[in-house]
Amino acid sequence: MLVAEDDKRQAEILRQYLQRAGHEVAVVHDGRSALTRARQASPDLLVLDLMMPELDGREVCRALRRDGDEILVLMLTARSTEDDLINGLHLGADDYLTKPYSPRELMARVQTLLRRKRTAPSANGQVLSVGPLTVDQGRHLVDCAGTSQDCTPGEFAILATLAERPEQVFTRVQLLESTRGVDRRSTERTIDMHVMNLRRKIEADPRRPSLLVTVYGVGYKLTAGPS
């Protein structure tokens, strides 16, 4: 596991908590070192501070996803506006935590992400097709109308869950459970943001979705699109 945090005191606290939970932990204090170490060591999870010297967290995350790296990324941010959070997830972060936070809350998020990775639906190898959309769980590939789409692990888990039961409506809590999420209001917002990012990738018009549809007051479902 890799912690990238420029506040050395905070980084040491995170190291101690993670080590007590049985994780091997490396710590870096700037974005360039975070990117180099992540590429070299391929940790299971990167705890990544948004604001760091040399390269900020967005640049680090963007570079890793451009490389095709599937390292889980938990973004730490002092910014709490919806646009900031959406942008972080759009760049490939799997979850976010807004400062100030408690180490216990961070540990809960870490364990959730790692558990989701261990139980990811890609393990069963099915290829799911819904209208123009194909989700290859074995190869972790998404294709929409003949165009390959890169998805983060979080986005892929949600899309695969919906594709397994087309037309079935899933609540946010059910999607959190299906991806081994934590039932917290903040992570329910994460589901909404992952859905927004997925619509940018699979919808002809993300503002008027016809595949990944909102069922108001309930949740989301995946349909075959216009008949």
Number of C-alpha atoms within 10 A of each C-alpha: 20 23 24 28 26 19 13 13 10 11 19 14 12 21 20 13 16 19 13 10 11 9 13 12 17 17 21 20 19 22 26 19 17 27 20 14 17 23 15 9 11 16 19 15 21 25 26 29 27 25 18 20 14 12 17 17 30 22 15 24 29 16 16 19 17 12 10 12 15 16 23 25 27 25 24 23 20 14 14 12 9 11 11 13 21 19 14 24 26 22 20 30 29 21 25 25 22 15 12 9 12 9 14 11 10 20 15 12 19 20 15 17 25 15 14 20 21 11 15 20 21 21 13 11 12 15 18 17 18 19 15 15 24 19 22 19 20 13 12 19 16 24 17 17 11 10 12 14 13 18 22 25 23 24 23 24 25 19 22 26 19 23 23 17 15 18 17 13 17 20 17 21 18 16 21 22 13 19 25 20 24 17 14 11 10 13 19 18 15 22 21 15 22 25 19 19 21 22 20 15 19 22 18 12 11 16 10 11 16 18 23 25 18 16 12 7 7 11 16 21 21 25 20 16 15 7 4
